[in-house]
Amino acid sequence: MRRVDLGVVGYEQAAADMRGWVAERQEGRAEDRLFLLSHPPVVTYGPRTDPADLPTGMRIVR
């Protein structure tokens, strides 16, 4: 297994990259890899969170 150190990556970029890495592995185009990265802090809300409970002025990523 190959270790891949990426450092700090923005949340949206990391999520997009992960989808691509999964597809590569599932299609047999990539070897087993261990990705090490971090992203800036995020707040996670569940699907049943009432929109009125969300803080104002925050960018929402779905």
C-alpha positions as CSV (number, residue, x, y, z in Angstrom):
1,M,0.0,0.0,0.0
2,R,1.3,3.4,-1.0
3,R,1.1,6.3,1.5
4,V,0.1,9.7,0.0
5,D,0.6,12.8,2.2
6,L,-1.4,15.7,0.9
7,G,-1.2,18.2,3.8
8,V,-4.1,20.7,4.2
9,V,-6.7,20.5,1.5
10,G,-10.0,22.6,1.3
11,Y,-13.1,20.6,2.3
12,E,-14.8,20.8,-1.1
13,Q,-11.6,19.9,-3.0
14,A,-11.0,16.9,-0.6
15,A,-14.5,15.6,-1.1
16,A,-14.2,15.8,-4.9
17,D,-10.8,14.2,-4.9
18,M,-12.1,11.3,-2.7
19,R,-14.9,10.6,-5.1
20,G,-12.3,10.4,-7.9
21,W,-9.9,8.2,-5.9
22,V,-12.8,5.8,-5.1
23,A,-13.7,5.5,-8.8
24,E,-10.1,4.9,-9.8
25,R,-9.7,2.1,-7.3
26,Q,-13.1,0.5,-8.1
27,E,-12.2,0.5,-11.8
28,G,-8.8,-1.1,-11.2
29,R,-6.9,2.0,-12.4
30,A,-5.1,2.6,-9.0
31,E,-3.3,0.5,-6.4
32,D,-4.2,0.5,-2.7
33,R,-3.4,3.9,-1.3
34,L,-3.6,5.5,2.1
35,F,-4.4,9.2,1.8
36,L,-3.4,11.4,4.7
37,L,-4.8,14.9,4.6
38,S,-6.7,17.4,6.8
39,H,-9.1,20.2,5.9
40,P,-10.0,23.4,7.7
41,P,-12.7,23.0,10.4
42,V,-16.3,22.4,9.3
43,V,-19.6,22.1,11.1
44,T,-21.7,19.2,10.1
45,Y,-25.5,19.2,10.3
46,G,-27.8,16.2,9.7
47,P,-30.5,16.0,7.1
48,R,-33.2,16.6,9.7
49,T,-31.7,19.9,10.9
50,D,-34.3,22.7,10.6
51,P,-32.9,25.4,8.3
52,A,-33.9,27.9,11.0
53,D,-31.3,26.3,13.2
54,L,-28.5,27.0,10.8
55,P,-26.2,30.0,11.6
56,T,-26.6,32.9,9.3
57,G,-23.7,34.1,7.1
58,M,-22.2,30.6,6.7
59,R,-21.6,29.1,3.3
60,I,-23.5,25.8,3.0
61,V,-21.9,22.9,1.2
62,R,-24.2,19.9,0.3
